[in-house]
Amino acid sequence: MVKIGIIGCGYWGPNYLRNFMQLKDSEVLICCDLRRENLDKVKKHFHTVELTTDYNQVLRDRMIDAVVIATPAKTHYKIAKAALAKGKHVLVEKPLTLTYNESKKLVDMARKKEKMLMVGHTFLFNPAVRKLKEYISKGDLGEIYYLHATRTHLGLVRKDVNASWDLVPHDISIFSYLLDESPISVSALGGSFLRKPKHDVVFINLLYPKGIIANIHASWADSNKVREIQVIGSRARIVFDDLNNLEKVKLYKKGISVDKSYVNYGEFQLLLRDGDIISPKVDPQEPLRLQCEHFINCIKKHKKPLTDGENGAQVVKVMNAIDRSLKSGARMVKV
């Protein structure tokens, strides 16, 4: 059994607690939170779990093999560094840290300590996102032209980070997973309408190698809740709608491309193709459960996690570039 300590039991921590307690190879021994009311809720459902308001008590416990950090983003670096120093495997909620330099320090520290450092980019464990990856890898979309993500909702307006840091890391991690590439430059424009000076709406453009472009729209102020990703290629378009429980993925076998073998008056001929709309079966498993299983499996088998520290650090590097572009008024900046 891998013995777990959870630091942060407010919004997301209880979901980790539930999943790790239900897995056959893990057990949560202790939970930490600064708010007693959050700990009281834990006690109501999990009577055997020890409770504390001091995360150092979790780290000092020699029975604990690994810790989950589900605290505000600004605390991730301090707590993760202390956990690694105590010889614990670490799973950190996204983002890994708020600066690339801090993320790299944690990666280097985990390597020296020979401990697991994993980041909670849960969407990479979502069966629907895996289905997108499968179609792209098989070449069903042809040449990838561009990607678009929309992540909007009224709230939750967070105090610790802006809408970009709250929502966009999801799409950055998904895009990099689908393309096996990180963006080389970004531009971002944002607005602060709800709580200045933090941006509550952002529009982000990204440039990837081979000329692939992407766009992300994230907002806390939009009354229409949308969680959607589109990938457009020369042969087909694929859509992931996280709010559609019946058809999370749709493949549209329609496309437009250039016939480079035919030239007419100095212009390439455009080829239009029509085709079926396919809604494949998607495994209904909970992504967080799959992520927790992956974490435990990597610890036991000494495997590199899909969303390891390097992966998480790269997402933070992109987010830092987005911040620089936001401050400059949407100037294109290198990642």
PyMOL commands that set and color helices and strands:
alter all, ss='L'
color gray80, all
select helices_A, chain A and resi 13-22+36-45+55-60+73-85+100-113+122-125+127-138+163-179+209-211+287-301+309-328
alter helices_A, ss='H'
color red, helices_A
select strands_A, chain A and resi 2-7+26-32+50-52+66-69+89-93+117-120+144-154+185-191+201-207+213-219+221-233+237-241+249-252+255-264+267-273+277-278+333-334
alter strands_A, ss='S'
color yellow, strands_A
deselect
rebuild
show_as cartoon
